[in-house]
Amino acid sequence: MDLSYILNHLGEDRARYFDAVIPPIVQSAIFAHPDVATMRLRMADEFAEHVYTRGLNPTVEIVARKLAALEGGESCLMFGSGVAAVAAGVLASVSAGDEVLCVDKPYAWTSQLLRKLLSRLGVRSRFIDARATGDVAAAISDATRLILLESPNSLTFEQQDLAAIATLARARGIRTMVDNSYATPLGQQPLELGIDLVAHSATKYLNGHSDVLAGCLIGSEALMRQVFQGPYMTLGAILSPHDAWLLLRGLRTLPARMRQIAETTQQVIAFLETQPRVTRIHYPQHSSHPQWQLTASQLRHANGLLSIELEVPDIAAVDRFVDGLQRFLIAASWGGYESLVFPVAGVREWRSLNDPASVPLNLVRLSIGLESADVLTADLAQALARI
């Protein structure tokens, strides 16, 4: 994969926009046609032609081509959020009477999509521990049409053997989809492993600046056309041209940001390992992770998202630790330039969207940003002293 070409040149036909180095924001909602015959031809294939920005927009198209190339896919559709991308992939894959098998600790709003919205539409969802492929095989029923994975997930970072599950699913005619937000295309390319659809919350590392909400769904052209003609055009949860332009800016620095974040994270983890109040570190590349061997074979790049379990007498002590941090902002997202902290199980709103028993009450998630390791470890040290 030629990262330099993809990030800096692919899809950017500069002769079309006055040889400007940076592509313009094509903010037009509609596109005119030179004659009726051309309009008919273009409207017959809005997947590939500019008719209405709800379908195809030149600025959004540039970003979509880059993300498809990064994932090794044929086509990509852009959405206004990551959960919109996941929802479109699910809705395009199931009908009333079908079943979705999903990992047992998905993103909170993915859980809501399956538990509340799809159940009203006659689609059953079951949540399974998918770390062992044999357990996935045993859970498949005659009604299973989609296996929905997150590898790793964004809380305790369980992984699934993507190649093995993809092989299992294809043999039975079942579609597979993976939320690849954690790994990014630099760390993992599920399509190469046989997965059918790959979703991202591009809000996270792909953008990296905490100023855009975006999502993408990537797969074969045939599958993307199916999504396009269904939930994409029907529901209209699209990415705006301006946000696509900002996302393009963020993508330029993706490799450099990920290298710096991964290096800093290793230093932060080395510090956390020395702290008696930190009883467990959840991080795929950490030697204590129970799926360390799968990480080594499947996940090529480290990042900055980890969780720690604290030795605390009560939730109030967790709050003292989090409130005591000065360089980590308290926020629910991750993947930006800034370091964040989120007391996962202690937040009532988060617990209302999930099974509270699935996550320890003393779990705190950290997203390492672009600050120096010395600054972050000093901040963690003084906050741990408050417990």
N, C-alpha and C positions, 0 to 999 in steps of 0.2 A: 504494500500500500504506500503510495507516494503522498505522504501527508502534506508536504509543502505545496504540491500541485493542487491537491483537493482543497485545502484551506485558503489558498491565495489566488487560484486561477480558475478552477473548474466552474463552469456555468456563467462566467463573467465575460460576455462578449462585448468588450469595451468599445468596439467600433459602433455599436448600437446607441451608445450614450456619450458621444463626443470625446471618446478616449479618456474619460474621467477614471482615475485610479479606483475610487470607491463608487460602487453602483448607486444610482439614485433611488430615492423612495418613490415608487410609482403609486401614488395615493389615489388614483382613479378607481371609482367603483365599477365603471362600465367601460367597454371598449367598442369603438365604432368600426364599421365594416365598409369597404369600398363599394359594394353592390349587394343585392339581395342574394345572389347565388353564393357569394362568399359567406354571408351571414348564415345561410342554411348549412353549409359545410361545417362551419365552426361550431354552431349550436348542436350539431349532431355528435360532436366529440369534445365536450367541455373539459374532459380529463386532460386533453392535450392542447386545447386552443383557448386563446384569451377572449372571453365573452363577458364575464361578470366576476368580480374579485372573490365572490363566495366560492367560485370554482378554481380558477387559476389566475394568479397575479404574478407579474414578472419579478418583483422583488422577493416574494415568498418562494417562487420557483427556484431562484438561485440557492437559497438556504436548503430547500428540499433536495436538490441535486447533490449538494455537498454531504448532507447527512446520509442519503442513500449510499453514496460512495464509501463513506466512512464505515458503514455497517456491512458493506458488500452486498447490498440489496439492489434490486432493479428499479424500485420506485419508492417514493416517500410522500406522505401527506402530512401537512402541518396543521396544528390545532392551537386553540387559545389557552390550553393548559394540558398538563400531563394526564390528568384523570379523564379529560375529554378524549384523548388519544386511546387510552385503555378502554373507555366506554364504547367508542366506535368500533374497536377491534372485537369486543365481546358481542355487541349488538349485530355485527355483520356475520357472526359465526353461529348464532343459536336462534331457535324459534321456540314457541310454546311447546312444552312437553320434553324439551331437551334438558341436558344437565351439564353444568360446569363443575369441574374439579379444580379447586384453587388451593394454593399453599395456605397453611393454617395461621400465618401471621402476616397478612398482606398489608399494604398501605391502607390507612383508615378509610379513605373514601372509595377505594376499590372494594373494601368490605361492605360499605354501605350500598354501593351499586349492586352487588350480588345479593345481599341479604334483604334489602328493602325494595329496590326498584324492579329487579328482574323477577323476584318472587311474585310481584303483582302482575307480571306479564306471563306467568305460567312457566317460568324457567327455574328449575331447581339448582341450587348450588350446595356443594359439600366442600368442607375445608379439611385438608389432610396434611399430615406430616409427610412431606415429599422428599425428605433427605435420603431415604432408601427407595430405590427405583422399584423394588419388589412390592413395597407398600402402595405405590402408585398403581402398579399393575393390578393388585388385589382390589383396589377401590373402583376401578373402571366398571361401568355397567353398560347395558345395551343402549341406555339413553345418553351416555357421555358423548358430547360433541366438541368440547373444548377443554384443554388442560391449561390453566392460567398459573404462571410461575413468576417468582421474583428471586433472582439469584445473583448476588445475595439480597436478602431483604434489608430494610433500612433501620432495623431495631437491634436484633441480636445476630443478624448476618448469617442465617442459615442459607445453605446453597442446595441446589439440585444438580444431579448429573444430567446436563442438558442433552448431550449426545445420546445417552441411553434412553431417556424419556422420549426424545424425538423419534428414535427408532421404534420404540414400543408403540407410540401413538400412530405413526404412519402405517404400521402394519395393520392397525385396526380402523384406519380411516378417520382418525381424530385429529383435529387441528390443535396446534400448540402456539402459545403466545408467552413472551417473557417481557417483564418490565426490567430493562437493562440500565436504568438511571444510575444505579450505584457504580457499576463498572465503567460506564461510558464505552464507546466503540474502541477506545485505545486499550481497554482492559479485557474486553470480551466481545466476540462477534458471534452471537447465537445462531445466525443464519448459516454460518459455516458448519455448525454442529447439527444442522437439520431442523432447527426450529422454524416455524412458518411465519410468525409475525413478531416483530420487536418494537416495543414501545419505550419512549423516554419522556420523563419530565425534563424538558429542555430548560426549564427554569433553573435547574440545578447546575451541574458542572458545564454543560454545553454552552450556556450563556455566561455563567460565572460572575455576574455583576449585581445580582439581586435587584434588577430593575425591569425584568421581563417575566411575564407568565407565558409559557409556551409548552407545547407537546408535539411529539411526532410519532408516526406509525410507519414502519418500514417492512417491505416484503417483496414478493414477486409482483410484476405488473398486473397479472391476472387478479390476484387478491386485492391489490390496491384499487383496481377498477371496481371491484365488488363493494369495497368500503366506500369508495367515492360515490357510486350510484345509490348507495343506501344511506347510512347515518351521516356521512360527511356532508353531502349536499342537502339532505333533508333537515338535519338539525342545525347546520350552519355554525358550528363551534370552531370557527376558523381563526387563524393567526392574522393580525393586521399587518399591512405592509411596513408600518413604522416599527412594530415589534420585531418583524423579520429582519429589518435593517440593523436593529440593535443586537439581535441574536447573531447575525453575520459578523458584527464587530467582535462579539465575545468568542466566537469560534476561532478567530485568527490566532488567539493566544492559548487555545486549549492545551496543546502539548507542554508549553512552558509552564502554565499554571499547575498542571497535574504533576509535573516533575518536582516543582518547588513544594507543593502541598504534601506530596508523598515523602519527601526528604524531611520536612519539618515534623510530620506525623510520627515518623520513626523515632525522632529525638524526644517528642512528647511521650510516646509510649515507653521509651527507655526510662524516663523520669517516673512515670506512673507505676512502673514495676517495682520501684524502690519505696513506694508509699504504703505504710501499713493499713491505712484507711481504705485503700483500693483493694477489694477482695477478688475482683475478677475483671478482666479486660476482654471485651467482645470486639474482635477485629479479624477479618479473614486471614490476613498474613501473619497473625500472631501465633507463635508456636503452641500456645495452649488451645487454639481453636480446634474443636473435635473433627473438623473437616479439612484439616491442614493439607492432606494429600490431594484432595479434590481441588483445593485452591491452587496448588502448585501446577496441576495439569490443565486447569480451565481458566483461571483468572491471571491475566498477564501483567496487570498494572495495579499498583496499590493506590489508594486515595486517602482522603482525610476524614472519613466518617467512622467513628467508633463509639462504643458505649462502655461505661464502667459501672460496676456495682460497688457501692460504698458500705463500709461497716458503720452503721448508724443505729441509734436507739429508736428513732422514730422519723416520720416524714418531715417534722420540723427541722431536724438536723440536715436533711437533704436541702430544704429551703435555705438554710443558713449558708450552706456551701454554694448553692447557685447564686443567691443574692450577694454573696461576698466576692464573686468574680467581677473584675473591673475591665478586662480586655476581651472577655467573651460576652457577646450580646445575648440576651435571653430571647430566643425566637424559635419558631417551629420548623423552619425550613433548613436547608443545608446546601453546600456546593458553591457558595459565593466566595468573593475575595476576603470576606470577614469571618472571624471565628465566632461560632455560636454555641450556646448550651441550651439543652432542653430536658427538663426533668420528666421523662416520658410518662411513667406510670402515676405520677403525682398530680397530673393535670386533669381535672374533672372532665373537661370537654373531650380530651383525647380518649379517656377511659369510656365515655359514653358511646364512642364509635367502635370500640373493640371489646374483646373479651378481656376484662381486667386481670383475670388469673393467668393470662398468657405471658405477662411481663412482670418481673419482680418490682416491688414498690421502691427499691433502692437503686433503680436503674437510671442513669443519667447519660444522655447522648451528647457527644461533642463533635462539632464540625470544625476541623482545623482549616484556617484560611491562610492568607499570605503574610501574616505577621511573623516576626522572627521567633525561633524556638525558645530563645532565652526569655523573651517577654512573656510568652505563653506559660512556660513552666514556672516562672516566678509567680505569675498570677494564680496558677493552680495551687502552688505551695501555700500561699497565704490564705486561700479560700479553704483548703483542706484543714488548715489549723483552726478554723472556726467551728468545725464539727464537734 
